[in-house]
Amino acid sequence: MNTQTNSSRFNQIFRAYYRGLCLTLLAVAQIAFVSGCAVTPKYPSRLPAFTPGEEKLTSCPIIAGRYADKGEAFTVEGQSIGEVSLSKLLYGDNPAWASADIVRVLEPEPDVIEIQCFKQGQSLAAHRFSKYTWAKGWNWDSRVLGQPYYCVKGFVELGSGTESHTGAPALGMYVTEKGFLWRKAVDGSLIALQNESILGIAVIVPFRVRRCTWCRFTPLGDDFQEQPSRVK
Protein backbone atom coordinates (compact mmCIF):
# COMPACT_ATOMS: atom_id res chain seq x y z
CA MET A 1 0.00 0.00 0.00
CA ASN A 2 2.82 2.35 0.99
CA THR A 3 4.70 1.50 -2.18
CA GLN A 4 1.68 2.32 -4.35
CA THR A 5 1.15 5.65 -2.57
CA ASN A 6 4.80 6.64 -2.98
CA SER A 7 4.70 5.63 -6.64
CA SER A 8 1.56 7.71 -7.22
CA ARG A 9 3.12 10.75 -5.56
CA PHE A 10 6.28 10.33 -7.59
CA ASN A 11 4.26 10.23 -10.83
CA GLN A 12 2.36 13.39 -9.84
CA ILE A 13 5.57 15.23 -8.96
CA PHE A 14 7.27 14.04 -12.14
CA ARG A 15 4.38 15.14 -14.34
CA ALA A 16 4.20 18.55 -12.68
CA TYR A 17 7.97 19.00 -13.03
CA TYR A 18 7.95 17.87 -16.65
CA ARG A 19 5.03 20.12 -17.53
CA GLY A 20 6.83 23.07 -15.95
CA LEU A 21 9.97 22.22 -17.90
CA CYS A 22 7.99 21.98 -21.15
CA LEU A 23 6.29 25.34 -20.55
CA THR A 24 9.66 26.96 -19.86
CA LEU A 25 11.19 25.48 -23.01
CA LEU A 26 8.13 26.53 -25.03
CA ALA A 27 8.53 30.11 -23.82
CA VAL A 28 12.22 30.09 -24.76
CA ALA A 29 11.45 28.55 -28.15
CA GLN A 30 8.71 31.11 -28.84
CA ILE A 31 11.15 33.95 -28.23
CA ALA A 32 13.71 32.28 -30.48
CA PHE A 33 11.21 31.68 -33.31
CA VAL A 34 9.14 34.87 -33.07
CA SER A 35 10.87 36.56 -36.00
CA GLY A 36 9.37 34.01 -38.41
CA CYS A 37 5.78 35.07 -37.67
CA ALA A 38 6.03 38.56 -39.10
CA VAL A 39 6.75 37.56 -42.72
CA THR A 40 3.85 37.71 -45.20
CA PRO A 41 4.19 34.77 -47.63
CA LYS A 42 3.90 34.90 -51.40
CA TYR A 43 0.49 35.98 -52.73
CA PRO A 44 -0.86 33.58 -55.39
CA SER A 45 -1.09 35.14 -58.84
CA ARG A 46 -4.41 33.40 -59.53
CA LEU A 47 -6.10 35.50 -56.84
CA PRO A 48 -7.25 39.06 -57.65
CA ALA A 49 -4.88 41.87 -56.74
CA PHE A 50 -5.31 43.74 -53.48
CA THR A 51 -6.97 47.14 -53.49
CA PRO A 52 -4.30 49.86 -53.46
CA GLY A 53 -3.31 50.97 -49.99
CA GLU A 54 -0.49 51.87 -47.68
CA GLU A 55 1.87 49.11 -46.58
CA LYS A 56 2.99 50.96 -43.47
CA LEU A 57 3.08 49.14 -40.14
CA THR A 58 0.00 50.89 -38.71
CA SER A 59 -1.96 51.17 -41.95
CA CYS A 60 -5.45 49.62 -41.78
CA PRO A 61 -7.54 48.92 -44.92
CA ILE A 62 -11.32 49.04 -45.19
CA ILE A 63 -12.75 45.50 -45.27
CA ALA A 64 -16.48 46.35 -45.06
CA GLY A 65 -18.77 44.38 -47.34
CA ARG A 66 -21.19 41.48 -47.66
CA TYR A 67 -19.61 38.12 -48.42
CA ALA A 68 -20.58 34.50 -49.06
CA ASP A 69 -19.70 32.41 -46.01
CA LYS A 70 -18.28 29.63 -48.19
CA GLY A 71 -15.04 30.51 -49.88
CA GLU A 72 -12.02 28.77 -51.39
CA ALA A 73 -8.65 28.10 -49.76
CA PHE A 74 -5.30 28.15 -51.56
CA THR A 75 -1.72 27.25 -50.78
CA VAL A 76 0.93 29.95 -51.14
CA GLU A 77 1.74 28.39 -54.54
CA GLY A 78 -1.87 29.01 -55.66
CA GLN A 79 -3.18 25.44 -55.55
CA SER A 80 -6.82 25.14 -54.50
CA ILE A 81 -7.21 22.98 -51.37
CA GLY A 82 -10.97 23.07 -50.93
CA GLU A 83 -13.83 24.96 -49.35
CA VAL A 84 -13.50 27.14 -46.26
CA SER A 85 -16.04 28.90 -44.03
CA LEU A 86 -15.63 32.59 -43.22
CA SER A 87 -17.65 32.38 -40.00
CA LYS A 88 -15.57 29.38 -38.87
CA LEU A 89 -12.32 31.25 -39.47
CA LEU A 90 -13.61 34.12 -37.38
CA TYR A 91 -15.29 32.24 -34.54
CA GLY A 92 -14.30 28.59 -34.67
CA ASP A 93 -16.65 25.59 -34.37
CA ASN A 94 -19.50 27.32 -32.60
CA PRO A 95 -22.90 25.79 -33.46
CA ALA A 96 -24.59 29.20 -33.02
CA TRP A 97 -23.32 30.34 -36.42
CA ALA A 98 -22.06 27.13 -38.05
CA SER A 99 -24.94 27.24 -40.56
CA ALA A 100 -24.27 30.82 -41.72
CA ASP A 101 -24.46 31.48 -45.46
CA ILE A 102 -23.70 35.22 -45.43
CA VAL A 103 -21.25 37.29 -43.41
CA ARG A 104 -21.57 41.06 -43.32
CA VAL A 105 -18.68 43.27 -42.23
CA LEU A 106 -19.57 46.82 -41.18
CA GLU A 107 -17.44 49.77 -40.14
CA PRO A 108 -20.12 51.97 -38.53
CA GLU A 109 -17.67 54.42 -36.97
CA PRO A 110 -13.91 55.07 -37.01
CA ASP A 111 -11.81 52.25 -35.51
CA VAL A 112 -14.83 49.94 -35.10
CA ILE A 113 -15.67 46.76 -37.04
CA GLU A 114 -18.93 44.84 -36.63
CA ILE A 115 -19.29 41.33 -38.06
CA GLN A 116 -22.72 39.76 -38.52
CA CYS A 117 -23.57 36.20 -39.57
CA PHE A 118 -26.83 35.33 -41.34
CA LYS A 119 -28.67 32.25 -42.57
CA GLN A 120 -31.30 32.88 -45.22
CA GLY A 121 -31.58 36.49 -44.04
CA GLN A 122 -31.99 35.53 -40.38
CA SER A 123 -29.38 36.97 -38.01
CA LEU A 124 -27.40 34.31 -36.14
CA ALA A 125 -24.74 36.32 -34.33
CA ALA A 126 -23.06 39.72 -34.24
CA HIS A 127 -19.71 40.73 -32.78
CA ARG A 128 -18.00 44.06 -32.24
CA PHE A 129 -14.27 44.72 -32.61
CA SER A 130 -12.35 47.89 -31.83
CA LYS A 131 -8.93 48.97 -32.99
CA TYR A 132 -6.36 48.37 -30.29
CA THR A 133 -4.39 51.36 -29.07
CA TRP A 134 -2.11 51.80 -26.08
CA ALA A 135 -4.53 54.27 -24.55
CA LYS A 136 -7.45 51.83 -24.76
CA GLY A 137 -5.30 48.87 -23.82
CA TRP A 138 -4.66 50.15 -20.29
CA ASN A 139 -8.37 50.07 -19.54
CA TRP A 140 -9.92 47.80 -22.17
CA ASP A 141 -13.64 47.35 -21.54
CA SER A 142 -14.81 44.40 -23.64
CA ARG A 143 -18.46 45.20 -22.85
CA VAL A 144 -18.12 48.46 -24.78
CA LEU A 145 -15.21 47.83 -27.15
CA GLY A 146 -15.69 44.13 -27.85
CA GLN A 147 -12.57 42.27 -28.98
CA PRO A 148 -9.46 44.08 -30.24
CA TYR A 149 -8.22 44.16 -33.81
CA TYR A 150 -4.85 45.39 -35.07
CA CYS A 151 -3.41 47.09 -38.14
CA VAL A 152 -0.45 45.17 -39.60
CA LYS A 153 1.30 46.38 -42.75
CA GLY A 154 -1.82 47.05 -44.81
CA PHE A 155 -3.90 44.24 -43.28
CA VAL A 156 -6.48 43.99 -40.53
CA GLU A 157 -5.44 41.36 -37.97
CA LEU A 158 -8.57 39.92 -36.42
CA GLY A 159 -9.69 36.54 -35.08
CA SER A 160 -6.55 34.91 -33.66
CA GLY A 161 -6.38 32.20 -31.01
CA THR A 162 -4.12 29.81 -29.08
CA GLU A 163 -4.68 26.22 -28.01
CA SER A 164 -2.47 24.12 -25.71
CA HIS A 165 -2.14 20.35 -25.99
CA THR A 166 -0.31 18.02 -23.61
CA GLY A 167 0.95 14.64 -24.78
CA ALA A 168 1.77 11.56 -22.75
CA PRO A 169 4.22 12.00 -19.85
CA ALA A 170 7.83 12.42 -21.02
CA LEU A 171 6.72 12.83 -24.64
CA GLY A 172 6.07 16.57 -24.65
CA MET A 173 3.43 19.15 -25.43
CA TYR A 174 2.61 21.65 -28.14
CA VAL A 175 0.77 24.93 -28.66
CA THR A 176 -1.22 25.78 -31.78
CA GLU A 177 -1.43 29.46 -32.67
CA LYS A 178 -3.69 30.82 -35.40
CA GLY A 179 -3.72 34.34 -36.75
CA PHE A 180 -5.72 35.92 -39.57
CA LEU A 181 -4.89 38.92 -41.74
CA TRP A 182 -7.69 40.47 -43.83
CA ARG A 183 -7.77 42.71 -46.88
CA LYS A 184 -10.07 43.40 -49.83
CA ALA A 185 -9.24 42.67 -53.45
CA VAL A 186 -9.94 44.89 -56.45
CA ASP A 187 -12.98 42.76 -57.40
CA GLY A 188 -14.56 43.37 -53.97
CA SER A 189 -13.81 39.92 -52.55
CA LEU A 190 -12.42 39.49 -49.05
CA ILE A 191 -8.99 37.89 -48.82
CA ALA A 192 -7.75 36.21 -45.66
CA LEU A 193 -4.28 34.95 -44.81
CA GLN A 194 -4.37 32.21 -42.18
CA ASN A 195 -1.09 31.79 -40.34
CA GLU A 196 -0.98 28.60 -38.29
CA SER A 197 2.02 27.80 -36.14
CA ILE A 198 2.59 24.67 -34.09
CA LEU A 199 5.22 25.23 -31.43
CA GLY A 200 6.09 22.24 -29.29
CA ILE A 201 8.49 20.14 -27.29
CA ALA A 202 9.28 16.55 -28.29
CA VAL A 203 10.94 15.01 -25.22
CA ILE A 204 13.11 18.11 -24.55
CA VAL A 205 13.72 19.28 -28.13
CA PRO A 206 11.74 22.35 -29.24
CA PHE A 207 10.26 22.39 -32.75
CA ARG A 208 8.07 24.62 -34.86
CA VAL A 209 5.89 24.02 -37.91
CA ARG A 210 4.32 26.90 -39.82
CA ARG A 211 1.54 26.69 -42.39
CA CYS A 212 0.12 29.58 -44.40
CA THR A 213 -3.17 29.47 -46.31
CA TRP A 214 -4.83 32.13 -48.46
CA CYS A 215 -8.64 32.24 -48.58
CA ARG A 216 -11.00 34.15 -50.87
CA PHE A 217 -14.65 35.01 -50.17
CA THR A 218 -16.74 36.42 -53.00
CA PRO A 219 -18.75 39.64 -52.54
CA LEU A 220 -22.55 39.54 -52.71
CA GLY A 221 -25.01 41.99 -54.25
CA ASP A 222 -27.27 44.50 -52.52
CA ASP A 223 -30.51 42.48 -52.82
CA PHE A 224 -30.00 40.96 -49.37
CA GLN A 225 -32.93 41.50 -46.98
CA GLU A 226 -32.17 41.26 -43.28
CA GLN A 227 -34.80 39.58 -41.07
CA PRO A 228 -35.37 40.16 -37.33
CA SER A 229 -32.77 38.47 -35.17
CA ARG A 230 -33.48 35.44 -33.03
CA VAL A 231 -30.26 36.02 -31.12
CA LYS A 232 -30.57 38.22 -28.05
N, C-alpha and C positions, 0 to 999 in steps of 0.2 A: 504493500500500500504506500509506504514511504517512498519507495523507489519510483512508483508511478507519479506521485505528487511532485517529486523533485524533477522528474523528466518533463512533466507538463510545464512547470515553472521555467525550466531551462529553454523549452521551445518558445514560450511566450517572450522571454527576455531576448532570445536570439532573433525572433521575428521583429521585435520592436527595434533592436539594434540595427538589423539589416535594413529595415525600412528607413530608419534615420540616415544610414549611410547612403542608401539609394537617393533619397531626397537631396542630400548634400551634393552628391555627384551630379545629379540632374541640374541643380542650380549652377554648379561650376560649368557644366557642359553648355547650358543655355547661354551663359555669358560668353563662352568661347565661340559659339556658333551664331550669335545674334546678328553678325554682320551679313549673313546670307539671307536674312528675311527681307531686307530692304530693296532687293533687286527685282525690278519688274521684268518678267520673261518676254521672249519674242511674241509679238502679236501676229496671229495667223493672217496671211494675205487674203484668204477666202472670206474673211469677215469684213463688213463695211468699215470704212475709216472712222476714226473718232471725230466728233465735232471739234472745230478749232477752239483752243483754250490755252491758258497759261499752264506751264509745267513747273511752276514754282512750288516750293515745299508746302506753303500754306494755301495754295490755290484750290478752290472748291467749285466743281462744275454744277450746273443745274441738271438734275436727273428726273424732274417731274414728268409724269406721263401716265398713260394707261396701257398696261401690257398683258399679253397672254401669260397665264401662269406656267404653261408648259413651253419650255424652250429646248435648245439643243446645246450639248456640251462638246467641246473640242480640246484636243491636246494642243500643246504649244506649237506642234508641227502642222496643225490645221486638220488633223484627222477627226472625223465625227465619232463620238463614243457613246451616243445615245441621248435619250430624253432626260431633262432635268426640270425640277419644279422650283419656281421662283419663291413661292411661299415657304417651301422646305429649306431653301438656302438661308432665308431670313430668320426663320423661327424653329427649324428642326422638325422632328416627328411629333408635332402636337395635333391630336385628332380634331381640335377645334377649327382648324383651317386646312386640314389635309385635303379636303375636297374642293378647294378654291379653283376657279377657272380664270379669274381676272384679278390682277393686282394693280391698284392705283397708288401712285406716288404723288403726293402734294407737297408744295412748299408755300404754305399759307402766309408766312411772315419770314423776315430775314433770320437766318440761322436756325430754322425749324423745318423738319421733314416729318410728314405724316404718311404712314403706309397702311392702306386698307385692302383687305382680302374679301372677295365676293364669290358667290356661287349662284349662277343664273340670276344675277342682279340683287341677290340677298346678301346683306353684309354679314360676314362671319367674324371678323376681328379688325381692330384698328390699333395702331401703336404710334406713339409720338417719340421723336428723336430730336435732340438739340445739339448744336455744335459745341464741342468741348473747348473751353478756354480756361486759362489758369484762374481767372477771377471767379468763374462759376465752379471750378473744380474744388475750391476750398470749402464751398458750402452747397454741394450739389443736392438738389431736392428732386428726387425722381418722381414725386407725385406731381410736380409742376413741369419739370423739364423732360421727363421720360428717360430714355437711355441716351448715352452720348454717341455722337458720330464725330469723325475726324476728317480733316482735309490733308491728303497725302499726294503731292506731286501731280495735281490735275485729276485726282480721283477722290470720290467719297468713300471713306472706310467705315463700314457699317455692318453689324451682324457677325461679330467674331465670337469665339468660344473656346474653352479649354476643358478637356476631359482627362482624368487620371485613371490608370489601370495598373493593378498590381498582379504580378504573376505568382507562380508557386514560390515558396521560400527558397532562397539562394539562387533563384533564376533571374530575378530582376523586376523592373517595372518600367512603364513608359507613359508619356503624356502626349495626347493628341491636341494640337492647336490648329484652329481654322480661322482664317481671316478672309474678308471679302472686300474687294475694291470695285467701285461702280462708276460707270461713265456712259454717256449717250453716244450713239453713232450718228453719222450724217443722215441715215435713212429713218431716224427716230427710234430705232430699237435700243434696248437697254443692254449694255455689255457688263458682265461681271467677271472678275478674275478671282478664282478661289485658290488661295494658298493654304495648303495643308502640310503641316510639319509633324512628324512623329519623332519625339526626342525620348530616348530611353537608356536603360542600363541593362546590359546582358552580363550576368554575373557581376563583374565590377568594371566592365568596359562600356563607356558611353558611346552612343551611336545616334545618328540623325538621318531621317529620310524625308525628302521634300518632294511634294507633288503639286504641280500647277495646272489648273484647268480653266479654260475660257468658256463662258456661257453667253448665249444670245437669246434675248426675249423680244419677240416682235411687237411693234406698237399696234394698238387697236383704234378703230374709228371713234367718232363722237356720238354714235347712235346708242350708246350704253345708257340704260335707265336704272338708276339706283332705287331699290325697294327699302322699306323700313327695316331697321336692324332688329334681329332677334337676340343680339348680344348686348347685355347691359353692362 
